[in-house]
Amino acid sequence: MSAVKIGFIGAGGNARGHMQRLSEVDEAQIVAICDLNEETARSATDEFGGAIYTDYHRMLDEAEMDALYVSIPPFAHTDAEILAAQAGLHLFVEKPVVLDMDKGLEILDAIQSAGVLSSVGYQLRLLDTANRIKRYLADRTVAMVSSHRWGGLPGVHWWRVMDQSGGQLHEQTTHQLDLIRYMTGHEVVEVYARYDLLTMTDVEDMTVPDSQAAILTFDNGTIATITTSPMMTQGGGKSDINFLLRDQMIGWATNAVSVTGAAAPELEGDVQETPNIDATFVQAIIAGDQSLIPCSYEDGLRTADVTLAANDSARTGKPVRPRMA
């Protein structure tokens, strides 16, 4: 086929990263960019090409596209993915895919009914380190998992509003949860979470808890704990995942794997370069092969399902079973 024609809904920093990577893919062409802020859309089209839109309904009606990127805040997912799927457009949706599971299931149904390809921006699944651990754990029993993401406060206003971002576990630490699902190959069947806002009450409009902790139970009995906080506003922090096996602990941190206890030569060696997630999406479209994509919409929705269940648990004080479990 000729170049894959791609449109964008959202032209902020996350979308710009995708645009930059797509500009390096010969088989891709950005043909339309939509953002509520016309100047933001214009700035993006000046750099990467394409027609300017401020109304995605109009863009979907007018622009000739093969695929659509949806890179917008969690609360803004309404009908764009559904309309795009019904129009036969392949979809790349940024994480987390929704703030409401009813909407997510509606979008999933539209994607499956249309038979279009789908991808979610969990690019960490492409890391050599993540895939080494995934292969290593495939025939081993993981008893416990521990993960922490302690960082700073994003600058965008909507992020600090719980009803718009869904909180840090849902909006940022979704990456760590998704990797735990991916690397263990198991699904969460129960979540128990506790949240509180203790130290950042002086931040304007802050309703996202600054202390979030969740205990997850997986379908094979594995127990995981995840903690996350945006309190490190002056820099520093922590981001890791640790897997506890019999006589062994496997640690993951982006481009590094550590082993404590029994040796694991399978995890040693130079780290390989990470594939371009956007080039991977384009090649999957050309090949018509969903299996080339590291995370489908359904898989990404399962990750959102767990973090939304954690939010429900923190609100009710009770364990919650994810809806797709």
KOLKE-969459 format. One record per residue (C-alpha): z negated, x negated, y negated; residue in one letter; residue number from 0. Coordinates in nm, 4 decimals. Example, Ala and Ser with C-alpha at 12.3 -4.5 7.8 and 13.67 -1.06 7.14 Angstrom:
<recs>
(rec (-0.7800; -1.2300; 0.4500); "a"; 0);
(rec (-0.7140; -1.3670; 0.1060); "s"; 1);
</recs>
This chain:
<recs>
(rec (0.0000; 0.0000; 0.0000); "m"; 0);
(rec (0.0319; -0.1029; -0.3659); "s"; 1);
(rec (-0.2727; -0.1992; -0.5702); "a"; 2);
(rec (-0.5735; 0.0260; -0.5144); "v"; 3);
(rec (-0.6159; 0.2241; -0.8376); "k"; 4);
(rec (-0.9821; 0.2521; -0.9315); "i"; 5);
(rec (-1.1750; 0.4557; -1.1856); "g"; 6);
(rec (-1.5331; 0.4195; -1.3087); "f"; 7);
(rec (-1.7976; 0.6686; -1.4132); "i"; 8);
(rec (-2.0498; 0.4593; -1.6023); "g"; 9);
(rec (-1.9707; 0.1359; -1.7872); "a"; 10);
(rec (-2.3126; -0.0249; -1.8236); "g"; 11);
(rec (-2.4307; -0.3599; -1.6954); "g"; 12);
(rec (-2.4214; -0.2703; -1.3275); "n"; 13);
(rec (-2.0715; -0.1274; -1.3543); "a"; 14);
(rec (-1.9538; -0.4336; -1.5492); "r"; 15);
(rec (-2.0540; -0.6531; -1.2570); "g"; 16);
(rec (-1.8324; -0.4504; -1.0264); "h"; 17);
(rec (-1.5499; -0.4560; -1.2807); "m"; 18);
(rec (-1.5717; -0.8339; -1.3088); "q"; 19);
(rec (-1.5563; -0.8794; -0.9317); "r"; 20);
(rec (-1.2692; -0.6313; -0.8984); "l"; 21);
(rec (-1.0763; -0.8203; -1.1661); "s"; 22);
(rec (-1.0705; -1.1124; -0.9215); "e"; 23);
(rec (-0.9218; -0.8988; -0.6415); "v"; 24);
(rec (-0.5400; -0.9008; -0.6489); "d"; 25);
(rec (-0.5145; -0.5705; -0.4618); "e"; 26);
(rec (-0.7340; -0.3816; -0.7124); "a"; 27);
(rec (-0.6443; -0.2261; -1.0486); "q"; 28);
(rec (-0.8909; -0.0565; -1.2834); "i"; 29);
(rec (-0.7031; 0.2385; -1.4335); "v"; 30);
(rec (-0.9739; 0.4509; -1.6003); "a"; 31);
(rec (-1.3294; 0.4056; -1.7300); "i"; 32);
(rec (-1.5601; 0.6868; -1.8360); "c"; 33);
(rec (-1.8887; 0.6585; -2.0225); "d"; 34);
(rec (-2.0760; 0.9065; -2.2415); "l"; 35);
(rec (-2.0786; 0.6357; -2.5078); "n"; 36);
(rec (-1.7183; 0.5909; -2.6175); "e"; 37);
(rec (-1.7835; 0.2431; -2.7548); "e"; 38);
(rec (-1.9265; 0.1315; -2.4209); "t"; 39);
(rec (-1.6182; 0.2634; -2.2427); "a"; 40);
(rec (-1.3890; 0.1022; -2.5007); "r"; 41);
(rec (-1.5596; -0.2344; -2.4668); "s"; 42);
(rec (-1.5094; -0.2209; -2.0898); "a"; 43);
(rec (-1.1432; -0.1197; -2.1113); "t"; 44);
(rec (-1.0789; -0.3935; -2.3687); "d"; 45);
(rec (-1.1929; -0.6450; -2.1081); "e"; 46);
(rec (-1.0766; -0.4910; -1.7815); "f"; 47);
(rec (-0.8032; -0.2429; -1.8753); "g"; 48);
(rec (-0.7672; 0.1260; -1.8047); "g"; 49);
(rec (-0.7761; 0.4490; -2.0024); "a"; 50);
(rec (-1.0897; 0.5508; -2.1956); "i"; 51);
(rec (-1.2752; 0.8714; -2.1143); "y"; 52);
(rec (-1.6071; 1.0237; -2.2192); "t"; 53);
(rec (-1.5753; 1.3256; -1.9861); "d"; 54);
(rec (-1.5414; 1.2451; -1.6175); "y"; 55);
(rec (-1.4132; 1.5939; -1.5386); "h"; 56);
(rec (-1.1160; 1.5210; -1.7604); "r"; 57);
(rec (-1.0731; 1.1768; -1.6047); "m"; 58);
(rec (-1.0720; 1.3236; -1.2549); "l"; 59);
(rec (-0.8100; 1.5782; -1.3658); "d"; 60);
(rec (-0.5819; 1.3331; -1.5486); "e"; 61);
(rec (-0.6119; 0.9807; -1.4079); "a"; 62);
(rec (-0.4147; 0.8765; -1.1008); "e"; 63);
(rec (-0.6714; 0.7045; -0.8797); "m"; 64);
(rec (-0.7318; 0.6047; -0.5187); "d"; 65);
(rec (-1.1032; 0.5348; -0.5532); "a"; 66);
(rec (-1.3942; 0.6005; -0.7843); "l"; 67);
(rec (-1.7059; 0.4012; -0.8671); "y"; 68);
(rec (-2.0112; 0.6046; -0.9702); "v"; 69);
(rec (-2.2579; 0.3757; -1.1473); "s"; 70);
(rec (-2.5032; 0.6026; -1.3276); "i"; 71);
(rec (-2.8827; 0.6613; -1.3368); "p"; 72);
(rec (-3.0360; 0.8523; -1.0432); "p"; 73);
(rec (-3.0903; 1.1748; -1.2401); "f"; 74);
(rec (-2.7249; 1.1931; -1.3496); "a"; 75);
(rec (-2.5718; 1.2583; -1.0060); "h"; 76);
(rec (-2.4403; 1.6149; -1.0152); "t"; 77);
(rec (-2.0833; 1.7014; -0.9175); "d"; 78);
(rec (-1.8812; 1.3822; -0.9727); "a"; 79);
(rec (-1.8926; 1.2620; -0.6120); "e"; 80);
(rec (-1.8179; 1.6097; -0.4781); "i"; 81);
(rec (-1.5157; 1.6587; -0.7036); "l"; 82);
(rec (-1.3901; 1.3080; -0.6278); "a"; 83);
(rec (-1.4199; 1.3564; -0.2516); "a"; 84);
(rec (-1.2411; 1.6912; -0.2751); "q"; 85);
(rec (-0.9632; 1.5112; -0.4637); "a"; 86);
(rec (-0.9320; 1.2579; -0.1793); "g"; 87);
(rec (-1.0827; 0.9651; -0.3687); "l"; 88);
(rec (-1.2738; 0.6985; -0.1812); "h"; 89);
(rec (-1.6214; 0.6531; -0.3253); "l"; 90);
(rec (-1.8409; 0.3611; -0.4207); "f"; 91);
(rec (-2.1798; 0.4956; -0.5322); "v"; 92);
(rec (-2.4519; 0.2765; -0.6774); "e"; 93);
(rec (-2.8046; 0.2939; -0.5421); "k"; 94);
(rec (-3.0165; 0.4979; -0.5302); "p"; 95);
(rec (-2.7517; 0.7585; -0.4585); "v"; 96);
(rec (-2.9511; 1.0636; -0.5770); "v"; 97);
(rec (-3.2833; 1.1838; -0.7128); "l"; 98);
(rec (-3.2668; 1.5103; -0.5177); "d"; 99);
(rec (-3.2065; 1.5306; -0.1420); "m"; 100);
(rec (-3.0421; 1.8733; -0.1595); "d"; 101);
(rec (-2.7772; 1.7241; -0.3878); "k"; 102);
(rec (-2.7426; 1.4181; -0.1652); "g"; 103);
(rec (-2.6821; 1.6305; 0.1435); "l"; 104);
(rec (-2.4267; 1.8357; -0.0512); "e"; 105);
(rec (-2.2429; 1.5187; -0.1530); "i"; 106);
(rec (-2.2568; 1.3850; 0.2036); "l"; 107);
(rec (-2.1038; 1.7074; 0.3329); "d"; 108);
(rec (-1.8213; 1.6803; 0.0787); "a"; 109);
(rec (-1.7501; 1.3195; 0.1793); "i"; 110);
(rec (-1.7497; 1.3985; 0.5501); "q"; 111);
(rec (-1.5373; 1.7109; 0.5041); "s"; 112);
(rec (-1.2794; 1.5202; 0.2985); "a"; 113);
(rec (-1.2714; 1.2212; 0.5344); "g"; 114);
(rec (-1.2782; 0.9687; 0.2478); "v"; 115);
(rec (-1.4329; 0.6244; 0.2783); "l"; 116);
(rec (-1.7701; 0.5674; 0.1146); "s"; 117);
(rec (-1.9746; 0.2666; 0.0127); "s"; 118);
(rec (-2.3171; 0.2234; -0.1458); "v"; 119);
(rec (-2.4142; -0.0846; -0.3454); "g"; 120);
(rec (-2.6588; -0.2396; -0.1023); "y"; 121);
(rec (-2.4910; -0.5780; -0.1342); "q"; 122);
(rec (-2.7884; -0.7615; 0.0194); "l"; 123);
(rec (-2.6625; -0.6426; 0.3579); "r"; 124);
(rec (-2.3807; -0.8953; 0.3175); "l"; 125);
(rec (-2.6158; -1.1932; 0.2857); "l"; 126);
(rec (-2.5903; -1.4503; 0.5627); "d"; 127);
(rec (-2.9702; -1.4678; 0.5763); "t"; 128);
(rec (-3.0028; -1.0901; 0.6257); "a"; 129);
(rec (-2.7476; -1.0878; 0.9056); "n"; 130);
(rec (-2.9036; -1.3852; 1.0821); "r"; 131);
(rec (-3.2347; -1.2007; 1.0927); "i"; 132);
(rec (-3.0665; -0.8765; 1.1992); "k"; 133);
(rec (-2.9035; -1.0515; 1.4966); "r"; 134);
(rec (-3.2290; -1.2302; 1.5842); "y"; 135);
(rec (-3.4338; -0.9092; 1.5814); "l"; 136);
(rec (-3.1792; -0.7066; 1.7803); "a"; 137);
(rec (-3.3446; -0.7737; 2.1171); "d"; 138);
(rec (-3.6989; -0.8439; 1.9977); "r"; 139);
(rec (-3.9969; -0.6234; 1.9174); "t"; 140);
(rec (-4.1162; -0.6225; 1.5568); "v"; 141);
(rec (-4.4767; -0.5041; 1.5384); "a"; 142);
(rec (-4.5244; -0.5078; 1.1620); "m"; 143);
(rec (-4.3285; -0.5621; 0.8413); "v"; 144);
(rec (-4.4663; -0.6482; 0.4983); "s"; 145);
(rec (-4.2646; -0.6459; 0.1755); "s"; 146);
(rec (-4.3511; -0.6956; -0.1913); "h"; 147);
(rec (-4.1440; -0.6579; -0.5066); "r"; 148);
(rec (-4.3485; -0.7427; -0.8138); "w"; 149);
(rec (-4.1384; -0.7880; -1.1245); "g"; 150);
(rec (-4.0857; -0.6821; -1.4840); "g"; 151);
(rec (-3.9998; -0.3627; -1.6690); "l"; 152);
(rec (-3.6266; -0.2847; -1.7124); "p"; 153);
(rec (-3.5221; -0.2324; -2.0734); "g"; 154);
(rec (-3.3426; 0.1019; -2.0381); "v"; 155);
(rec (-3.5534; 0.3999; -2.1471); "h"; 156);
(rec (-3.4667; 0.6314; -1.8574); "w"; 157);
(rec (-3.6080; 0.3828; -1.6056); "w"; 158);
(rec (-3.9679; 0.4300; -1.7219); "r"; 159);
(rec (-3.9462; 0.8104; -1.6857); "v"; 160);
(rec (-4.0360; 0.9169; -1.3310); "m"; 161);
(rec (-3.8236; 1.2339; -1.3448); "d"; 162);
(rec (-3.5170; 1.0281; -1.4368); "q"; 163);
(rec (-3.5421; 0.7083; -1.2294); "s"; 164);
(rec (-3.7638; 0.8219; -0.9430); "g"; 165);
(rec (-3.9869; 0.5179; -0.9998); "g"; 166);
(rec (-3.9640; 0.1550; -0.8970); "q"; 167);
(rec (-3.9822; 0.2095; -0.5216); "l"; 168);
(rec (-3.6900; 0.4506; -0.5396); "h"; 169);
(rec (-3.4796; 0.2728; -0.8030); "e"; 170);
(rec (-3.5351; -0.1004; -0.7442); "q"; 171);
(rec (-3.7357; -0.1629; -0.4295); "t"; 172);
(rec (-3.4836; 0.0555; -0.2490); "t"; 173);
(rec (-3.3122; -0.2789; -0.1761); "h"; 174);
(rec (-3.6102; -0.4103; 0.0212); "q"; 175);
(rec (-3.6511; -0.0839; 0.2112); "l"; 176);
(rec (-3.2816; -0.0714; 0.2893); "d"; 177);
(rec (-3.2911; -0.4276; 0.4216); "l"; 178);
(rec (-3.5869; -0.3463; 0.6461); "i"; 179);
(rec (-3.3922; -0.0514; 0.7905); "r"; 180);
(rec (-3.0821; -0.2669; 0.8265); "y"; 181);
(rec (-3.2446; -0.5733; 0.9785); "m"; 182);
(rec (-3.4691; -0.3898; 1.2254); "t"; 183);
(rec (-3.2066; -0.1296; 1.3184); "g"; 184);
(rec (-3.4701; 0.1452; 1.3207); "h"; 185);
(rec (-3.5369; 0.4574; 1.1122); "e"; 186);
(rec (-3.8494; 0.5680; 0.9263); "v"; 187);
(rec (-4.0081; 0.8842; 1.0693); "v"; 188);
(rec (-4.3183; 0.9064; 0.8483); "e"; 189);
(rec (-4.4222; 0.7857; 0.5023); "v"; 190);
(rec (-4.7656; 0.7767; 0.3425); "y"; 191);
(rec (-4.7769; 0.6544; -0.0181); "a"; 192);
(rec (-5.0244; 0.6107; -0.3015); "r"; 193);
(rec (-4.9249; 0.5517; -0.6664); "y"; 194);
(rec (-5.1105; 0.5106; -0.9949); "d"; 195);
(rec (-5.0486; 0.4128; -1.3580); "l"; 196);
(rec (-5.3289; 0.1715; -1.4457); "l"; 197);
(rec (-5.2248; -0.1157; -1.6750); "t"; 198);
(rec (-4.9104; 0.0001; -1.8584); "m"; 199);
(rec (-5.0387; 0.3163; -2.0245); "t"; 200);
(rec (-4.9533; 0.1650; -2.3640); "d"; 201);
(rec (-4.5777; 0.1597; -2.2861); "v"; 202);
(rec (-4.4013; 0.4406; -2.4721); "e"; 203);
(rec (-4.2996; 0.7344; -2.2492); "d"; 204);
(rec (-4.4084; 0.5446; -1.9354); "m"; 205);
(rec (-4.4574; 0.7902; -1.6487); "t"; 206);
(rec (-4.3473; 0.5573; -1.3674); "v"; 207);
(rec (-4.6574; 0.4346; -1.1795); "p"; 208);
(rec (-4.7207; 0.0632; -1.2226); "d"; 209);
(rec (-4.8854; 0.0415; -0.8785); "s"; 210);
(rec (-4.6959; 0.1781; -0.5790); "q"; 211);
(rec (-4.7739; 0.1222; -0.2105); "a"; 212);
(rec (-4.6281; 0.2885; 0.0977); "a"; 213);
(rec (-4.6983; 0.2717; 0.4703); "i"; 214);
(rec (-4.3927; 0.3462; 0.6847); "l"; 215);
(rec (-4.3825; 0.4341; 1.0536); "t"; 216);
(rec (-4.0535; 0.3688; 1.2342); "f"; 217);
(rec (-3.9072; 0.5524; 1.5318); "d"; 218);
(rec (-3.9972; 0.2647; 1.7668); "n"; 219);
(rec (-4.3566; 0.2413; 1.6452); "g"; 220);
(rec (-4.3123; -0.0478; 1.4016); "t"; 221);
(rec (-4.5386; -0.0189; 1.0963); "i"; 222);
(rec (-4.4291; -0.1455; 0.7553); "a"; 223);
(rec (-4.6041; -0.1770; 0.4205); "t"; 224);
(rec (-4.4205; -0.1990; 0.0886); "i"; 225);
(rec (-4.5808; -0.2629; -0.2483); "t"; 226);
(rec (-4.4051; -0.2704; -0.5828); "t"; 227);
(rec (-4.4959; -0.3046; -0.9508); "s"; 228);
(rec (-4.3231; -0.3702; -1.2885); "p"; 229);
(rec (-4.6354; -0.5312; -1.4425); "m"; 230);
(rec (-4.4918; -0.8855; -1.4652); "m"; 231);
(rec (-4.3368; -0.8327; -1.8092); "t"; 232);
(rec (-4.3731; -1.2007; -1.9072); "q"; 233);
(rec (-4.1744; -1.3268; -1.6089); "g"; 234);
(rec (-4.2557; -1.4383; -1.2576); "g"; 235);
(rec (-4.3335; -1.2104; -0.9681); "g"; 236);
(rec (-4.2607; -1.1847; -0.5997); "k"; 237);
(rec (-3.9831; -1.0509; -0.3775); "s"; 238);
(rec (-3.9997; -1.0951; -0.0026); "d"; 239);
(rec (-3.9948; -0.9372; 0.3424); "i"; 240);
(rec (-4.1982; -1.0651; 0.6377); "n"; 241);
(rec (-4.1511; -0.9584; 0.9994); "f"; 242);
(rec (-4.4405; -1.0069; 1.2409); "l"; 243);
(rec (-4.3529; -1.0603; 1.6076); "l"; 244);
(rec (-4.5611; -1.1919; 1.8980); "r"; 245);
(rec (-4.6673; -1.5487; 1.8007); "d"; 246);
(rec (-4.4123; -1.5592; 1.5195); "q"; 247);
(rec (-4.3518; -1.4536; 1.1589); "m"; 248);
(rec (-3.9993; -1.4405; 1.0111); "i"; 249);
(rec (-3.9817; -1.4490; 0.6329); "g"; 250);
(rec (-3.6830; -1.3450; 0.4210); "w"; 251);
(rec (-3.6216; -1.4204; 0.0508); "a"; 252);
(rec (-3.2540; -1.3768; -0.0515); "t"; 253);
(rec (-3.0999; -1.7104; 0.0463); "n"; 254);
(rec (-3.3859; -1.8441; 0.2534); "a"; 255);
(rec (-3.5338; -1.7742; 0.5954); "v"; 256);
(rec (-3.8725; -1.9114; 0.6990); "s"; 257);
(rec (-4.0247; -1.9218; 1.0459); "v"; 258);
(rec (-4.3956; -1.9530; 1.1202); "t"; 259);
(rec (-4.5144; -1.9999; 1.4769); "g"; 260);
(rec (-4.2642; -2.0090; 1.7635); "a"; 261);
(rec (-3.9409; -2.1903; 1.6752); "a"; 262);
(rec (-3.6218; -1.9905; 1.6090); "a"; 263);
(rec (-3.3230; -2.2290; 1.6087); "p"; 264);
(rec (-3.0886; -1.9292; 1.5737); "e"; 265);
(rec (-3.2149; -1.8852; 1.2180); "l"; 266);
(rec (-3.1560; -2.2444; 1.1105); "e"; 267);
(rec (-2.8493; -2.3968; 0.9415); "g"; 268);
(rec (-2.6697; -2.3924; 0.6097); "d"; 269);
(rec (-2.6468; -2.0548; 0.4380); "v"; 270);
(rec (-2.2929; -1.9173; 0.4234); "q"; 271);
(rec (-2.1338; -1.7803; 0.1063); "e"; 272);
(rec (-2.1878; -1.4078; 0.0483); "t"; 273);
(rec (-1.8727; -1.1919; 0.0638); "p"; 274);
(rec (-1.7659; -0.9974; -0.2470); "n"; 275);
(rec (-1.8833; -0.6388; -0.1864); "i"; 276);
(rec (-1.6091; -0.5014; -0.4102); "d"; 277);
(rec (-1.3352; -0.6957; -0.2343); "a"; 278);
(rec (-1.4802; -0.5650; 0.0922); "t"; 279);
(rec (-1.4522; -0.2058; -0.0356); "f"; 280);
(rec (-1.0908; -0.2580; -0.1447); "v"; 281);
(rec (-0.9943; -0.4137; 0.1886); "q"; 282);
(rec (-1.1572; -0.1232; 0.3740); "a"; 283);
(rec (-0.9462; 0.1218; 0.1704); "i"; 284);
(rec (-0.6271; -0.0714; 0.2449); "i"; 285);
(rec (-0.7131; -0.0853; 0.6155); "a"; 286);
(rec (-0.8464; 0.2718; 0.6243); "g"; 287);
(rec (-1.1504; 0.1364; 0.8093); "d"; 288);
(rec (-1.5017; 0.2581; 0.7237); "q"; 289);
(rec (-1.6534; 0.0038; 0.9625); "s"; 290);
(rec (-1.5661; -0.2786; 0.7219); "l"; 291);
(rec (-1.8103; -0.1357; 0.4654); "i"; 292);
(rec (-2.1728; -0.2563; 0.5052); "p"; 293);
(rec (-2.3345; 0.0706; 0.3914); "c"; 294);
(rec (-2.1803; 0.4182; 0.3969); "s"; 295);
(rec (-2.2966; 0.7052; 0.1774); "y"; 296);
(rec (-2.4792; 0.8572; 0.4733); "e"; 297);
(rec (-2.6637; 0.5324; 0.5385); "d"; 298);
(rec (-2.7470; 0.4918; 0.1695); "g"; 299);
(rec (-2.8735; 0.8496; 0.1589); "l"; 300);
(rec (-3.1078; 0.7729; 0.4485); "r"; 301);
(rec (-3.2653; 0.4972; 0.2394); "t"; 302);
(rec (-3.3041; 0.7334; -0.0580); "a"; 303);
(rec (-3.4505; 0.9929; 0.1777); "d"; 304);
(rec (-3.7366; 0.7563; 0.2633); "v"; 305);
(rec (-3.8244; 0.6641; -0.0966); "t"; 306);
(rec (-3.8060; 1.0278; -0.2066); "l"; 307);
(rec (-4.0364; 1.1125; 0.0851); "a"; 308);
(rec (-4.2736; 0.8434; -0.0433); "a"; 309);
(rec (-4.2699; 1.0088; -0.3864); "n"; 310);
(rec (-4.3522; 1.3421; -0.2215); "d"; 311);
(rec (-4.6355; 1.1804; -0.0276); "s"; 312);
(rec (-4.7855; 1.0201; -0.3386); "a"; 313);
(rec (-4.7675; 1.3558; -0.5151); "r"; 314);
(rec (-4.9262; 1.5579; -0.2327); "t"; 315);
(rec (-5.1588; 1.2968; -0.0853); "g"; 316);
(rec (-5.0207; 1.3688; 0.2619); "k"; 317);
(rec (-4.7864; 1.1882; 0.5058); "p"; 318);
(rec (-4.4260; 1.3085; 0.4783); "v"; 319);
(rec (-4.1398; 1.3035; 0.7287); "r"; 320);
(rec (-3.8016; 1.2149; 0.5730); "p"; 321);
(rec (-3.5569; 1.5035; 0.5953); "r"; 322);
(rec (-3.2918; 1.3058; 0.7841); "m"; 323);
(rec (-3.5400; 1.1572; 1.0343); "a"; 324);
</recs>
